[in-house]
Structure formats: structure tokens, C-alpha cells
């Protein structure tokens, strides 16, 4: 069964989960908006964390320590995820993060 959902968070100075793919699902983040409302640039790290066997691996979705200019939005699409994947963000100042997601339950 397919379900559309949205997630909205404020990033923090520690890894904050934007979205975690449910254990019995595949998901696609159709659109990810990261907005800097500050008057100065903000440094961010956006990572896809994957569990493969007993190990967890991190992959940067944008260059590490990416600088998002003042009053701008970074748009990304799509990000396909499998069960257990997590998308996290960390930033030097709060950023608005909005994700539009399609989940498909597969009942593993």
C-alpha cells in the first residue's frame, strides 16, 4: 500500500533525523527543501545512513560542510530509500527542512 506523507523539522547542531524509512517499506523522498532564513551562510551536513548487515555506513548527499547562503533554499529530488535507511542533517544554525515522501509497504 502506498502512502504520501510530509515531514518538517528544524535542523540542529547534532545529527537530526529528517526521515527514517520504516522496516517494512521502501520510500522515495520526492522533494527535499532545506531553507536558510538566517542573514548569514549556514554550514550543513546532510547524510544518508544505511545499515548493511551489522555495519552502518554514511554517505554525504551534498559535499560535507556545505555552505547554504543566506536567505536561500537547497532543493533535492528524489532520494530513494530502503528499509532501515535514515536521512540526517546537522547545521551550525537552525535550518527549515521539509520533505515530501511516498512510502510503499512491502510487508517483508
C-alpha angles and dihedrals in degrees: 000000000000124000130184117213141162132219125199124184142154114239121235140200090266128056108290121191111240093180138348118201110233118247095248098043150074116218140192122201097211095188132009119190121191112185129192109203092173124108091235135051118277124210116224141180117205114188138180108214116202129187112216112180107313094336132088120213129192125212124187112232090197127017113294114265090018113185115223108200122235116282094006138120129221113211123197131178142209117005113177117205137185131208112305097014116135130198112208136182133197124183141174091236130016117285128189110242122190124178128188107206139189114200123193117194112217100174099226 
